Amino acid sequence: MAKISSVFNKMNIIFLVLLLAIVMVGEFVMEGMHLHTWPAFIVMIFFFMAHMNMKEVPAILLGSAFGMINLVLIELWVVSTVPLLGGNLTKYSDPHTVEAIFYSKLIYIALFISLIVFLKDILPWIFNNYAFMSFTIAAAISGGHTAAAVAAKTVAGHANAVAAAGGDPALIEAMKGATDKAIASSVPVTNVYQWIGIELIGGACFVLGIYGIHKFLAKLEAASSKVQIAK
């Protein structure tokens, strides 16, 4: 078990302070631009998991981007394959369609995993565990957005129906405007291409910042060692 003095040492404290500075700057910049922060932070997490090995950075950035773009690809796949599986996308809630969508997604996921297994040694920068994890996280977040959108639109539909029942055109128009504005302001938007941009640019900035901290601390420690030897 590590001693407390070895954990709360000067180098760890300096690293923490500088790391928090980078994180806070990233948060303020992206929040100010109304951007999602998670795509950049998963790159930071992956970089730490790779023990801050700069040789892993291309695989982290490109693999994560590939994982996210699969959200677009799987939608195209579902549209193409659901009719072949007996579903009808114009009847989205129909039990046969729900089942067809489920099996369509299962087949895609199986193909996706298979490509990673077979191509991980041929195209390791793209087909890797970072792609798998990013696809999983992005899909979970996108699914949450979809559920929120469906719930909001359902509530808005009921509110508009109540207004329509009154027969007052002004009230109907006002209610529609209010519900449209509420949905636009409260329902999160899934923008995969924006996520990829944040991951590539924001993630790369985090990596460079952390690498810079690491190099700075290495020089600081070397200088400290020389001072101690001189004494």
N, C-alpha and C positions, 0 to 999 in steps of 0.2 A: 504493500500500500504506500502510495506516494506521501511524503511529508508535506505539511501545509506550506512550509517555507519554499518548497520546490514548485508548488502550484501557484501561490500568490507572489511570484517573483517579479522583478522589475520588467523583464522582457515581456512576460505575459500581460502585465498591466498596460504597457505601452501598445502592445498589439491590439488589446481590447479597445483601448481609447481610439486608436486610428481606424480600426474596423468599424466601430460604432459611428465614427464620423462619416465614413464612406456610406454606410447604410442609411444614416439620417439624410445625407445629401441626396442620395438616390430616391428616398421616400418623398422628400419635399419637391424634387424636380418632377417626378412622375405624377405625384398627386396634383401638383400645380397644372399639369397638362392633362389631367383627368385620364390617366393611363393606368392599366392594370400593372401591378408590380410583380406578381408571382412569376411571370416568365423569366424575368431577370434574376430573381432570387433562386429559382431552381438551378440556374447555371452556377451561381455561387455555391450552392449546396453540393452539386456534382463536383465542382472544383475541389472543395474540401475533402469529399469522399475519395477523390483521386490523389490525395495527399499533396495538393498544389503542384502537381506535375504539369508543366507547360506543354509537354508533348501530347497530353490528353485533351487539350483545349479544342483543337479542330473536331475531334470526335464528339466532344460535349456540345459544341455550338451547332454543328451540322446534324448530328444525331437528334438533338432536341428539336431542331427546326423540322426535320423529316417526320418526327413523331407527331408534331402539331399539324402538319399539312395533311396527315391522314384523316383528320376530321373532315376535310373537304372531300378527300377521296372516298371515304366511307359513305358519305351522303350520295355521291354519284353512283356508287356501287348499289346502295339500297334502292335508288330509283330504277336502276337497270335490272335488278334481280328479283325484286318483290313480285312483279307481275308473273315471272317465271315460276315462282313458288306459290302461286294461287292467290296472291293478295291484290288489293286495289287501293292505291294511294289516295284516291278521291274519297274513299271511305276509311279514313285513318283509324277510327275507333272500332271498326268492325273486327270481331274476334279472329277471323281468318287472316285479315291484314296484319293485326298485331302479332299473330303467330309467324306470319311470313317475314315481317320485319325482324323479329327475334332471331329466326334461323339465318336470315341474310347477314345480320351483324355477326353471328357466331362463325359463319363461313369466312367472312372477311378477317375476323380476328385470328382464326386458325391460319389463314394464308399469311397474314402479317407476321405472326410468330414464326412460321415456317421459313419465311424469307430471312428473318434475323438469324435463325439457326444455321441455314445453309450459306448465307452470304456474309456472315460476321467476319470471316477470315479473308474474304475477297474485297469487300467494301466496308472495312471496319469503321470508317468515319461516319457512315450513314446508318448501316444496319448494326445497331448495338443496344446495350441496355438503357442508354440515355434516351434513345428513340422510344423504347417500350414504356419507360416511366413517363416521359413527356406526353405520349399519346394517352396513357391512362389518366394522368392528372387533367389534361385538357378536356378529355371526354367527360370526366366527372364534373368539371366546372361548367362545361357547355350544357350538360344534362340538367344541372341546377338552374341555369338561365332559362332553359326551355320550360321547366316546371313552373318557374316564377311567371313566365310570360303567359302560359296557359291559364294559371290561376287569375292573373290580373285581367286577362281578356274575358274570362268567364264572369268575373264580378262586373266588369264594364258592360258586358252584354246584358246582364240582368238590370243594371241601372238604366241603361238606354231603353230597355223594354218597358220599364216602369214609366219612364218619361213619355214614351210613345203611346202608352195606354191612355195618358191624359189628353192626347190630341192637340196639345198646344205646340205649334211649330217652333215658337221662340224657345220654349223649354226644351224641346227635343234637340234643337241645334246647340243650345247652351250645354246640355248634358253630354252630348257627343264631343264637343270641344273640351269639356272638363275631363272626360274619361281618356280621350286621346292624349291630352297633356299629362295626365297622371301616369299613363302607361309609358310614355316617352321618358319621363323623369325618374321613374322608379324601377322599371324593368331593365336589368343589366343586358348589355349587348355583347353578342359573341362575334368577334372580328378576328378570325384566325390569322389573317395576314398582318394585322396590327400586332397580335401576340408574337408572331415570328419576328417582326421588326424589333419589338421590345427585347425579346430573348437574345437576338444577335447583337444589337447595339448596347442595350443596357447590361446584358450579361457579360459582354466583352469588356465593358468599362469596369464592372465589378472585379473581373478576373485580373485586369491590368492593375487596378488599385490594390488588390490583395497581394499580387506578385511584387508590386513596388514596396509595400509594407514589409514583406518578407525579406527583400534585398536590403532595405534600410536597416532592419533589425540585425541582419547578419553582419553588416558593416559596423553597426553600433557595438555589437557583442565582440567583434574582432578588435575594435579600438579599445574597449574596456579591458580585454585580455592583455593587450600590449601595455596598458597603464599598470595593471597589476604585476606583470612580469618586471617592468621597470622599477617598481617599488621593491 
